[in-house]
Amino acid sequence: MWLVSALVAGLLTACGDAQSSAPTPVSSATATATPTPTATFPVTVNDQDGKPVTVAARPKAIISFSPGITEILFAIGAGPQVIAADQFSDFPAEAKALKNRVKYTNPDVESTLALNPDLVVMSRAQRTSVERFRTAGLPVFYAPDPNSLDAVVESVKMWGQLTGHPAEAERVAADLRTRIDATKAKVATVTDGPRAYYELSDSLFSVGDQSFIGSMLTLLKAKNVATGALTSFPQLTAEAIIARDPQVIFLADAASAGQSLETLKKRPGWTSISAVKEGKVYPVNPDIGNRPGPRIVLALEELGRLLYPELFR
């Protein structure tokens, strides 16, 4: 994702049905009581570059440049501490209602300074702006990029520590883990999953095994046609996709780029692909699938239903 143009980077986070529900908590009995985490400051964690960053006190004025992180903050009860977010942060409704907005790409230092934040959250999409913002005196946390479902769960817990909501974050993380484990159990009997191609854009950007989306395909025992790619979000060639003959195709660009089974049939050579011949080409909601946040389990379950409808009834 981070190697594509700003336009594609934006569509990976911005497009899709923003009205999808957040995951419903799953109740599970616990044999023994566990201590409730309490908020303590200062908190020190490593950023994306492995540099330790210390948050001295509970932040009261957070600016988020990441839709996925915005969702996490609201899910763990830190929403009232968020004073501004990027234009793609549209879930939940409280995030969509934020009046102060910052630019997801090419963010502006002066407008950010004017909001007087005590924590500025940036992601890899803003990687070229991190030092510029720090030089201006802004308290930037360059957030680690989750590269798996497990990393997304751990990210939720990390944000609980950074914002002073560890107990709420532990509950959200536990719910996510329960949903992930339930999905894993449903595919336990699968021994030979189908070959799958996940399309992020009509320029054929896809998902590698070392991405959180790729990790969903792995958990579901699908054979990712982008396996072996050196980047998290590789750009494939049409020839490579045709040669690897996916049996299922997921289109995260259905809404943003108007892609569908019919448009794929018009691509040279694509009618020879098994998924196209058999009509197993499915639009997927990029808002829940492309954002490493609390709704990622909805994406996992959606992919599971499309891959194995008989197991996800």
Residue pairs with C-beta under 8 A, 6 or more apart in sequence:
1 8
1 9
1 12
1 124
1 125
1 200
1 205
1 211
1 232
1 233
1 290
2 9
2 124
2 125
2 127
2 232
2 233
3 231
3 233
3 235
4 12
4 200
4 201
4 203
4 205
4 233
4 235
6 105
6 106
8 200
8 201
8 203
8 205
9 104
9 105
9 125
10 88
10 104
10 105
11 201
11 253
11 256
11 257
11 286
12 200
12 201
12 252
12 286
12 290
13 67
13 68
13 88
13 104
13 125
13 286
13 287
13 290
13 291
14 67
14 87
14 88
14 90
14 104
14 256
14 287
15 252
15 253
15 255
15 256
15 286
15 287
16 252
16 255
16 256
16 285
16 286
16 287
16 288
16 289
16 290
17 255
17 285
17 287
18 90
18 91
18 96
18 287
20 91
20 285
20 287
20 288
20 295
20 298
21 298
22 71
22 75
22 91
22 92
22 294
22 295
23 175
23 176
23 179
23 294
23 295
23 297
23 298
25 171
25 175
26 175
26 178
26 179
26 182
28 174
28 178
36 167
37 160
37 166
37 167
37 169
37 170
38 166
38 167
39 58
39 161
39 164
39 165
39 166
41 55
41 56
41 57
41 58
41 164
42 54
42 55
42 56
42 57
43 54
43 55
43 161
43 162
44 52
44 53
44 54
44 55
45 52
45 53
45 158
45 161
45 162
46 52
46 53
46 144
47 53
47 141
47 142
47 143
47 144
48 123
48 124
48 127
48 142
48 143
48 144
48 145
49 142
51 142
53 141
53 142
55 119
55 141
55 162
57 118
58 81
58 163
58 164
59 81
59 118
59 119
59 162
59 163
59 164
60 81
60 118
61 81
61 83
61 115
61 116
61 117
61 118
61 119
62 73
62 78
62 81
62 82
62 83
62 117
62 118
62 119
62 120
62 121
62 163
63 82
63 83
63 84
63 85
63 100
63 102
63 112
63 115
63 117
63 119
63 120
63 121
64 70
64 73
64 82
64 84
64 85
64 86
64 89
64 121
65 85
65 86
65 102
65 104
65 107
65 120
65 121
65 122
65 123
65 125
65 126
66 86
66 89
66 121
66 122
66 123
66 125
66 143
67 85
67 86
67 88
67 89
67 90
67 91
67 287
67 291
67 293
68 123
68 291
68 292
68 293
69 121
69 123
69 143
69 155
69 159
69 293
70 82
70 85
70 86
70 89
70 91
70 95
70 293
71 89
71 91
71 92
71 95
71 291
71 293
71 294
71 295
72 155
72 156
72 159
72 172
72 293
72 294
73 79
73 81
73 82
73 159
73 163
74 82
74 92
74 94
74 95
75 92
75 156
75 172
75 293
75 294
76 156
76 159
76 160
76 163
76 165
76 168
76 169
76 172
77 165
77 168
78 159
78 163
78 164
78 165
79 92
79 94
79 95
81 163
82 95
82 98
83 98
83 100
83 115
83 117
84 98
84 100
84 101
84 102
84 112
84 115
84 117
85 95
85 98
85 100
85 101
85 102
86 101
86 102
86 103
86 104
87 101
87 102
87 103
87 104
88 104
89 95
89 96
89 98
90 96
90 287
91 287
91 295
100 115
102 108
102 111
102 112
104 125
104 126
105 125
105 126
106 129
107 122
107 126
107 129
107 133
109 132
109 133
109 136
109 138
112 120
112 133
112 138
113 136
113 137
113 138
117 138
117 139
118 139
119 139
119 141
119 162
120 133
120 138
120 139
120 140
120 141
121 140
121 141
121 143
122 129
122 130
122 133
122 140
122 141
122 142
122 143
123 142
123 143
123 145
124 145
127 142
130 140
130 142
133 140
134 140
141 162
143 155
144 151
144 155
144 158
145 232
145 292
146 152
146 154
146 155
146 212
146 292
147 210
147 211
147 212
147 215
147 232
148 210
148 212
148 215
149 180
149 212
149 215
149 216
149 219
149 296
149 300
150 215
151 212
151 292
152 176
152 212
152 292
152 293
152 296
153 173
153 176
153 177
153 180
154 173
155 292
156 169
156 172
156 173
156 176
156 294
157 166
157 169
157 170
157 173
159 165
159 169
160 166
160 167
160 168
160 169
160 170
160 172
160 173
161 169
172 294
176 294
176 296
176 297
179 297
179 300
179 301
180 219
180 297
180 300
183 219
183 220
183 297
183 300
183 301
183 304
184 219
186 304
186 308
186 311
186 312
187 193
187 219
187 220
187 221
187 304
187 308
187 311
189 311
190 220
190 221
190 308
190 311
191 221
193 220
193 221
193 222
193 223
193 307
194 222
194 223
194 246
194 247
194 248
194 307
195 222
195 223
195 225
195 244
195 245
195 246
195 247
195 248
195 274
196 217
196 222
196 223
196 224
196 225
196 246
196 247
196 248
196 249
196 250
196 307
197 206
197 224
197 225
197 226
197 241
197 244
197 246
197 248
197 249
197 250
197 275
198 206
198 207
198 213
198 214
198 217
198 224
198 226
198 249
198 250
198 252
198 284
199 205
199 206
199 249
199 250
199 251
199 252
199 253
199 259
200 206
200 207
200 233
200 252
200 253
200 286
200 290
201 252
201 253
201 256
201 257
202 253
202 257
202 259
203 235
204 235
204 236
204 237
204 238
204 241
205 233
205 234
205 235
205 236
206 225
206 226
206 229
206 233
206 234
206 235
206 236
207 213
207 214
207 217
207 224
207 226
207 232
207 233
208 214
208 224
208 226
208 227
208 229
208 230
208 231
208 232
208 233
208 234
209 215
209 218
209 224
209 226
209 227
209 228
209 229
210 232
211 232
211 233
212 292
212 296
213 289
213 290
213 299
214 224
214 226
214 232
216 289
216 296
216 299
216 300
216 303
217 224
217 303
218 224
219 300
220 300
220 303
220 304
220 307
220 308
222 248
222 303
222 307
225 236
225 240
225 241
225 244
225 246
226 234
226 236
229 236
238 267
238 268
238 269
238 270
239 269
241 270
241 273
242 269
242 270
242 272
242 273
245 272
245 273
245 274
246 273
246 274
246 275
247 274
247 275
247 278
247 280
248 275
248 280
248 281
248 282
248 306
248 307
249 264
249 273
249 275
249 276
249 280
249 281
249 282
250 282
250 283
250 284
250 303
250 306
251 259
251 260
251 281
251 282
251 283
251 284
252 284
252 286
252 289
252 290
253 259
253 286
254 260
254 283
254 284
255 283
255 286
256 286
259 283
260 281
260 283
261 276
261 279
261 281
264 270
264 273
264 276
264 281
265 271
265 276
270 276
271 277
274 280
275 281
282 306
284 299
284 302
284 303
284 306
285 298
285 299
285 302
287 295
288 295
288 296
288 298
288 299
288 302
289 296
289 299
289 302
289 303
301 312
304 311
304 312
305 312
